[in-house]
């Protein structure tokens, strides 16, 4: 287990949780991290749940990666 791999995985898990938080909370940090704002030209409140789905996938994969080491 490489410590750099672990660090990158933990940062990915934190980003996944920030995406999940961006679904429900509206502040400067979460608005800057929204994944729907990166890929959709005009993000609205109806595209906000995309952050929940992507956040669950990213955080879940990171947690799975840490547990399988």
PDB file as gemmi writes it, atoms N, CA and C in Angstrom:
CRYST1    1.000    1.000    1.000  90.00  90.00  90.00 P 1                      
ATOM      1  N   UNK A   1       0.850  -1.160   0.000  1.00  0.00           N  
ATOM      2  CA  UNK A   1       0.000   0.000   0.000  1.00  0.00           C  
ATOM      3  C   UNK A   1       0.907   1.237   0.000  1.00  0.00           C  
ATOM      4  N   UNK A   2       0.732   2.033  -1.011  1.00  0.00           N  
ATOM      5  CA  UNK A   2       1.510   3.247  -1.165  1.00  0.00           C  
ATOM      6  C   UNK A   2       0.788   4.403  -0.463  1.00  0.00           C  
ATOM      7  N   UNK A   3       1.550   5.222   0.248  1.00  0.00           N  
ATOM      8  CA  UNK A   3       0.902   6.306   0.979  1.00  0.00           C  
ATOM      9  C   UNK A   3       0.310   7.354   0.041  1.00  0.00           C  
ATOM     10  N   UNK A   4       0.911   7.554  -1.134  1.00  0.00           N  
ATOM     11  CA  UNK A   4       0.360   8.510  -2.102  1.00  0.00           C  
ATOM     12  C   UNK A   4      -0.970   7.994  -2.656  1.00  0.00           C  
ATOM     13  N   UNK A   5      -1.065   6.698  -2.895  1.00  0.00           N  
ATOM     14  CA  UNK A   5      -2.335   6.122  -3.348  1.00  0.00           C  
ATOM     15  C   UNK A   5      -3.422   6.313  -2.297  1.00  0.00           C  
ATOM     16  N   UNK A   6      -3.055   6.106  -1.055  1.00  0.00           N  
ATOM     17  CA  UNK A   6      -4.011   6.280   0.031  1.00  0.00           C  
ATOM     18  C   UNK A   6      -4.463   7.733   0.123  1.00  0.00           C  
ATOM     19  N   UNK A   7      -3.537   8.653  -0.017  1.00  0.00           N  
ATOM     20  CA  UNK A   7      -3.872  10.079   0.038  1.00  0.00           C  
ATOM     21  C   UNK A   7      -4.833  10.469  -1.081  1.00  0.00           C  
ATOM     22  N   UNK A   8      -4.562  10.000  -2.292  1.00  0.00           N  
ATOM     23  CA  UNK A   8      -5.437  10.309  -3.432  1.00  0.00           C  
ATOM     24  C   UNK A   8      -6.823   9.706  -3.216  1.00  0.00           C  
ATOM     25  N   UNK A   9      -6.888   8.512  -2.659  1.00  0.00           N  
ATOM     26  CA  UNK A   9      -8.171   7.870  -2.395  1.00  0.00           C  
ATOM     27  C   UNK A   9      -8.959   8.638  -1.333  1.00  0.00           C  
ATOM     28  N   UNK A  10      -8.293   9.086  -0.292  1.00  0.00           N  
ATOM     29  CA  UNK A  10      -8.971   9.841   0.765  1.00  0.00           C  
ATOM     30  C   UNK A  10      -9.470  11.181   0.227  1.00  0.00           C  
ATOM     31  N   UNK A  11      -8.676  11.842  -0.610  1.00  0.00           N  
ATOM     32  CA  UNK A  11      -9.121  13.100  -1.226  1.00  0.00           C  
ATOM     33  C   UNK A  11     -10.343  12.844  -2.110  1.00  0.00           C  
ATOM     34  N   UNK A  12     -10.370  11.722  -2.820  1.00  0.00           N  
ATOM     35  CA  UNK A  12     -11.533  11.362  -3.631  1.00  0.00           C  
ATOM     36  C   UNK A  12     -12.774  11.142  -2.785  1.00  0.00           C  
ATOM     37  N   UNK A  13     -12.601  10.514  -1.637  1.00  0.00           N  
ATOM     38  CA  UNK A  13     -13.733  10.289  -0.736  1.00  0.00           C  
ATOM     39  C   UNK A  13     -14.258  11.629  -0.217  1.00  0.00           C  
ATOM     40  N   UNK A  14     -13.357  12.522   0.143  1.00  0.00           N  
ATOM     41  CA  UNK A  14     -13.771  13.847   0.623  1.00  0.00           C  
ATOM     42  C   UNK A  14     -14.516  14.600  -0.473  1.00  0.00           C  
ATOM     43  N   UNK A  15     -14.018  14.525  -1.710  1.00  0.00           N  
ATOM     44  CA  UNK A  15     -14.706  15.187  -2.817  1.00  0.00           C  
ATOM     45  C   UNK A  15     -16.091  14.577  -3.043  1.00  0.00           C  
ATOM     46  N   UNK A  16     -16.211  13.277  -2.900  1.00  0.00           N  
ATOM     47  CA  UNK A  16     -17.523  12.639  -3.017  1.00  0.00           C  
ATOM     48  C   UNK A  16     -18.497  13.159  -1.982  1.00  0.00           C  
ATOM     49  N   UNK A  17     -18.017  13.333  -0.746  1.00  0.00           N  
ATOM     50  CA  UNK A  17     -18.883  13.879   0.298  1.00  0.00           C  
ATOM     51  C   UNK A  17     -19.235  15.339   0.030  1.00  0.00           C  
ATOM     52  N   UNK A  18     -18.312  16.092  -0.538  1.00  0.00           N  
ATOM     53  CA  UNK A  18     -18.612  17.492  -0.899  1.00  0.00           C  
ATOM     54  C   UNK A  18     -19.680  17.531  -1.988  1.00  0.00           C  
ATOM     55  N   UNK A  19     -19.607  16.605  -2.943  1.00  0.00           N  
ATOM     56  CA  UNK A  19     -20.647  16.548  -3.978  1.00  0.00           C  
ATOM     57  C   UNK A  19     -22.003  16.193  -3.388  1.00  0.00           C  
ATOM     58  N   UNK A  20     -22.019  15.270  -2.449  1.00  0.00           N  
ATOM     59  CA  UNK A  20     -23.274  14.929  -1.783  1.00  0.00           C  
ATOM     60  C   UNK A  20     -23.811  16.147  -1.033  1.00  0.00           C  
ATOM     61  N   UNK A  21     -22.934  16.860  -0.361  1.00  0.00           N  
ATOM     62  CA  UNK A  21     -23.338  18.065   0.358  1.00  0.00           C  
ATOM     63  C   UNK A  21     -23.833  19.146  -0.605  1.00  0.00           C  
ATOM     64  N   UNK A  22     -23.260  19.203  -1.813  1.00  0.00           N  
ATOM     65  CA  UNK A  22     -23.671  20.207  -2.804  1.00  0.00           C  
ATOM     66  C   UNK A  22     -25.110  19.991  -3.264  1.00  0.00           C  
ATOM     67  N   UNK A  23     -25.623  18.793  -3.087  1.00  0.00           N  
ATOM     68  CA  UNK A  23     -27.013  18.528  -3.438  1.00  0.00           C  
ATOM     69  C   UNK A  23     -27.959  19.258  -2.490  1.00  0.00           C  
ATOM     70  N   UNK A  24     -27.560  19.377  -1.238  1.00  0.00           N  
ATOM     71  CA  UNK A  24     -28.451  19.908  -0.219  1.00  0.00           C  
ATOM     72  C   UNK A  24     -28.082  21.309   0.264  1.00  0.00           C  
ATOM     73  N   UNK A  25     -26.798  21.638   0.288  1.00  0.00           N  
ATOM     74  CA  UNK A  25     -26.344  22.925   0.832  1.00  0.00           C  
ATOM     75  C   UNK A  25     -25.900  23.841  -0.293  1.00  0.00           C  
ATOM     76  N   UNK A  26     -26.138  25.112  -0.095  1.00  0.00           N  
ATOM     77  CA  UNK A  26     -25.758  26.107  -1.090  1.00  0.00           C  
ATOM     78  C   UNK A  26     -24.856  27.142  -0.439  1.00  0.00           C  
ATOM     79  N   UNK A  27     -23.543  26.982  -0.637  1.00  0.00           N  
ATOM     80  CA  UNK A  27     -22.588  27.987  -0.189  1.00  0.00           C  
ATOM     81  C   UNK A  27     -21.464  28.076  -1.219  1.00  0.00           C  
ATOM     82  N   UNK A  28     -20.503  28.929  -1.004  1.00  0.00           N  
ATOM     83  CA  UNK A  28     -19.468  29.173  -2.007  1.00  0.00           C  
ATOM     84  C   UNK A  28     -18.654  27.925  -2.330  1.00  0.00           C  
ATOM     85  N   UNK A  29     -18.331  27.129  -1.334  1.00  0.00           N  
ATOM     86  CA  UNK A  29     -17.501  25.938  -1.560  1.00  0.00           C  
ATOM     87  C   UNK A  29     -18.258  24.896  -2.362  1.00  0.00           C  
ATOM     88  N   UNK A  30     -19.477  24.585  -1.952  1.00  0.00           N  
ATOM     89  CA  UNK A  30     -20.224  23.543  -2.652  1.00  0.00           C  
ATOM     90  C   UNK A  30     -20.633  23.982  -4.058  1.00  0.00           C  
ATOM     91  N   UNK A  31     -20.906  25.261  -4.235  1.00  0.00           N  
ATOM     92  CA  UNK A  31     -21.269  25.744  -5.576  1.00  0.00           C  
ATOM     93  C   UNK A  31     -20.085  25.647  -6.526  1.00  0.00           C  
ATOM     94  N   UNK A  32     -18.879  25.848  -6.018  1.00  0.00           N  
ATOM     95  CA  UNK A  32     -17.683  25.758  -6.867  1.00  0.00           C  
ATOM     96  C   UNK A  32     -17.355  24.321  -7.232  1.00  0.00           C  
ATOM     97  N   UNK A  33     -17.784  23.363  -6.436  1.00  0.00           N  
ATOM     98  CA  UNK A  33     -17.436  21.958  -6.652  1.00  0.00           C  
ATOM     99  C   UNK A  33     -18.511  21.162  -7.391  1.00  0.00           C  
ATOM    100  N   UNK A  34     -19.622  21.785  -7.729  1.00  0.00           N  
ATOM    101  CA  UNK A  34     -20.722  21.054  -8.371  1.00  0.00           C  
ATOM    102  C   UNK A  34     -20.287  20.435  -9.690  1.00  0.00           C  
ATOM    103  N   UNK A  35     -20.572  19.160  -9.855  1.00  0.00           N  
ATOM    104  CA  UNK A  35     -20.196  18.442 -11.069  1.00  0.00           C  
ATOM    105  C   UNK A  35     -21.139  18.787 -12.217  1.00  0.00           C  
ATOM    106  N   UNK A  36     -22.395  19.094 -11.922  1.00  0.00           N  
ATOM    107  CA  UNK A  36     -23.321  19.445 -12.992  1.00  0.00           C  
ATOM    108  C   UNK A  36     -22.957  20.788 -13.607  1.00  0.00           C  
ATOM    109  N   UNK A  37     -22.371  21.686 -12.828  1.00  0.00           N  
ATOM    110  CA  UNK A  37     -21.954  22.982 -13.375  1.00  0.00           C  
ATOM    111  C   UNK A  37     -20.752  22.839 -14.301  1.00  0.00           C  
ATOM    112  N   UNK A  38     -20.006  21.760 -14.166  1.00  0.00           N  
ATOM    113  CA  UNK A  38     -18.850  21.540 -15.041  1.00  0.00           C  
ATOM    114  C   UNK A  38     -19.247  21.018 -16.418  1.00  0.00           C  
ATOM    115  N   UNK A  39     -20.290  20.204 -16.479  1.00  0.00           N  
ATOM    116  CA  UNK A  39     -20.619  19.525 -17.730  1.00  0.00           C  
ATOM    117  C   UNK A  39     -21.884  20.010 -18.414  1.00  0.00           C  
ATOM    118  N   UNK A  40     -22.756  20.679 -17.706  1.00  0.00           N  
ATOM    119  CA  UNK A  40     -24.011  21.141 -18.285  1.00  0.00           C  
ATOM    120  C   UNK A  40     -23.900  22.650 -18.499  1.00  0.00           C  
ATOM    121  N   UNK A  41     -24.181  23.138 -19.706  1.00  0.00           N  
ATOM    122  CA  UNK A  41     -23.980  24.563 -19.998  1.00  0.00           C  
ATOM    123  C   UNK A  41     -24.744  25.516 -19.078  1.00  0.00           C  
ATOM    124  N   UNK A  42     -25.981  25.199 -18.744  1.00  0.00           N  
ATOM    125  CA  UNK A  42     -26.773  26.071 -17.871  1.00  0.00           C  
ATOM    126  C   UNK A  42     -27.370  25.232 -16.741  1.00  0.00           C  
ATOM    127  N   UNK A  43     -26.585  25.002 -15.682  1.00  0.00           N  
ATOM    128  CA  UNK A  43     -27.109  24.174 -14.588  1.00  0.00           C  
ATOM    129  C   UNK A  43     -28.219  24.892 -13.822  1.00  0.00           C  
ATOM    130  N   UNK A  44     -29.210  24.128 -13.444  1.00  0.00           N  
ATOM    131  CA  UNK A  44     -30.342  24.666 -12.691  1.00  0.00           C  
ATOM    132  C   UNK A  44     -30.555  23.808 -11.449  1.00  0.00           C  
ATOM    133  N   UNK A  45     -31.592  24.119 -10.716  1.00  0.00           N  
ATOM    134  CA  UNK A  45     -31.930  23.317  -9.537  1.00  0.00           C  
ATOM    135  C   UNK A  45     -32.349  21.896  -9.930  1.00  0.00           C  
ATOM    136  N   UNK A  46     -32.852  21.721 -11.134  1.00  0.00           N  
ATOM    137  CA  UNK A  46     -33.265  20.377 -11.554  1.00  0.00           C  
ATOM    138  C   UNK A  46     -32.072  19.489 -11.896  1.00  0.00           C  
ATOM    139  N   UNK A  47     -30.896  20.071 -12.148  1.00  0.00           N  
ATOM    140  CA  UNK A  47     -29.704  19.262 -12.412  1.00  0.00           C  
ATOM    141  C   UNK A  47     -28.890  19.007 -11.151  1.00  0.00           C  
ATOM    142  N   UNK A  48     -29.254  19.626 -10.042  1.00  0.00           N  
ATOM    143  CA  UNK A  48     -28.516  19.468  -8.786  1.00  0.00           C  
ATOM    144  C   UNK A  48     -28.479  18.018  -8.286  1.00  0.00           C  
ATOM    145  N   UNK A  49     -29.512  17.184  -8.441  1.00  0.00           N  
ATOM    146  CA  UNK A  49     -29.430  15.795  -7.972  1.00  0.00           C  
ATOM    147  C   UNK A  49     -28.341  14.967  -8.653  1.00  0.00           C  
ATOM    148  N   UNK A  50     -27.841  15.409  -9.783  1.00  0.00           N  
ATOM    149  CA  UNK A  50     -26.725  14.714 -10.425  1.00  0.00           C  
ATOM    150  C   UNK A  50     -25.513  14.672  -9.494  1.00  0.00           C  
ATOM    151  N   UNK A  51     -25.335  15.702  -8.676  1.00  0.00           N  
ATOM    152  CA  UNK A  51     -24.233  15.729  -7.718  1.00  0.00           C  
ATOM    153  C   UNK A  51     -24.361  14.615  -6.686  1.00  0.00           C  
ATOM    154  N   UNK A  52     -25.576  14.314  -6.283  1.00  0.00           N  
ATOM    155  CA  UNK A  52     -25.800  13.238  -5.323  1.00  0.00           C  
ATOM    156  C   UNK A  52     -25.383  11.896  -5.905  1.00  0.00           C  
ATOM    157  N   UNK A  53     -25.790  11.629  -7.122  1.00  0.00           N  
ATOM    158  CA  UNK A  53     -25.461  10.353  -7.764  1.00  0.00           C  
ATOM    159  C   UNK A  53     -23.951  10.206  -7.947  1.00  0.00           C  
ATOM    160  N   UNK A  54     -23.318  11.235  -8.508  1.00  0.00           N  
ATOM    161  CA  UNK A  54     -21.874  11.177  -8.738  1.00  0.00           C  
ATOM    162  C   UNK A  54     -21.120  11.137  -7.411  1.00  0.00           C  
ATOM    163  N   UNK A  55     -21.579  11.892  -6.423  1.00  0.00           N  
ATOM    164  CA  UNK A  55     -20.933  11.883  -5.115  1.00  0.00           C  
ATOM    165  C   UNK A  55     -20.994  10.520  -4.444  1.00  0.00           C  
ATOM    166  N   UNK A  56     -22.138   9.867  -4.532  1.00  0.00           N  
ATOM    167  CA  UNK A  56     -22.257   8.521  -3.970  1.00  0.00           C  
ATOM    168  C   UNK A  56     -21.341   7.539  -4.683  1.00  0.00           C  
ATOM    169  N   UNK A  57     -21.241   7.666  -5.999  1.00  0.00           N  
ATOM    170  CA  UNK A  57     -20.351   6.778  -6.751  1.00  0.00           C  
ATOM    171  C   UNK A  57     -18.886   7.009  -6.403  1.00  0.00           C  
ATOM    172  N   UNK A  58     -18.468   8.263  -6.347  1.00  0.00           N  
ATOM    173  CA  UNK A  58     -17.072   8.583  -6.060  1.00  0.00           C  
ATOM    174  C   UNK A  58     -16.701   8.178  -4.636  1.00  0.00           C  
ATOM    175  N   UNK A  59     -17.525   8.571  -3.671  1.00  0.00           N  
ATOM    176  CA  UNK A  59     -17.233   8.231  -2.277  1.00  0.00           C  
ATOM    177  C   UNK A  59     -17.316   6.722  -2.046  1.00  0.00           C  
ATOM    178  N   UNK A  60     -18.309   6.091  -2.639  1.00  0.00           N  
ATOM    179  CA  UNK A  60     -18.439   4.634  -2.482  1.00  0.00           C  
ATOM    180  C   UNK A  60     -17.270   3.874  -3.066  1.00  0.00           C  
ATOM    181  N   UNK A  61     -16.807   4.287  -4.238  1.00  0.00           N  
ATOM    182  CA  UNK A  61     -15.657   3.625  -4.836  1.00  0.00           C  
ATOM    183  C   UNK A  61     -14.401   3.847  -4.002  1.00  0.00           C  
ATOM    184  N   UNK A  62     -14.246   5.050  -3.468  1.00  0.00           N  
ATOM    185  CA  UNK A  62     -13.084   5.330  -2.627  1.00  0.00           C  
ATOM    186  C   UNK A  62     -13.089   4.507  -1.351  1.00  0.00           C  
ATOM    187  N   UNK A  63     -14.243   4.398  -0.725  1.00  0.00           N  
ATOM    188  CA  UNK A  63     -14.362   3.587   0.494  1.00  0.00           C  
ATOM    189  C   UNK A  63     -14.110   2.118   0.178  1.00  0.00           C  
ATOM    190  N   UNK A  64     -14.638   1.656  -0.937  1.00  0.00           N  
ATOM    191  CA  UNK A  64     -14.391   0.271  -1.354  1.00  0.00           C  
ATOM    192  C   UNK A  64     -12.899   0.040  -1.615  1.00  0.00           C  
ATOM    193  N   UNK A  65     -12.230   1.012  -2.239  1.00  0.00           N  
ATOM    194  CA  UNK A  65     -10.811   0.870  -2.524  1.00  0.00           C  
ATOM    195  C   UNK A  65      -9.991   0.812  -1.245  1.00  0.00           C  
ATOM    196  N   UNK A  66     -10.351   1.615  -0.267  1.00  0.00           N  
ATOM    197  CA  UNK A  66      -9.622   1.572   1.001  1.00  0.00           C  
ATOM    198  C   UNK A  66      -9.859   0.264   1.744  1.00  0.00           C  
ATOM    199  N   UNK A  67     -11.067  -0.255   1.676  1.00  0.00           N  
ATOM    200  CA  UNK A  67     -11.370  -1.465   2.419  1.00  0.00           C  
ATOM    201  C   UNK A  67     -10.811  -2.721   1.767  1.00  0.00           C  
ATOM    202  N   UNK A  68     -10.516  -2.661   0.478  1.00  0.00           N  
ATOM    203  CA  UNK A  68     -10.026  -3.855  -0.217  1.00  0.00           C  
ATOM    204  C   UNK A  68      -8.510  -3.953  -0.209  1.00  0.00           C  
ATOM    205  N   UNK A  69      -7.833  -3.016   0.448  1.00  0.00           N  
ATOM    206  CA  UNK A  69      -6.356  -3.056   0.468  1.00  0.00           C  
ATOM    207  C   UNK A  69      -5.845  -3.963   1.529  1.00  0.00           C  
TER     208      UNK A  69                                                      
END                                                                             
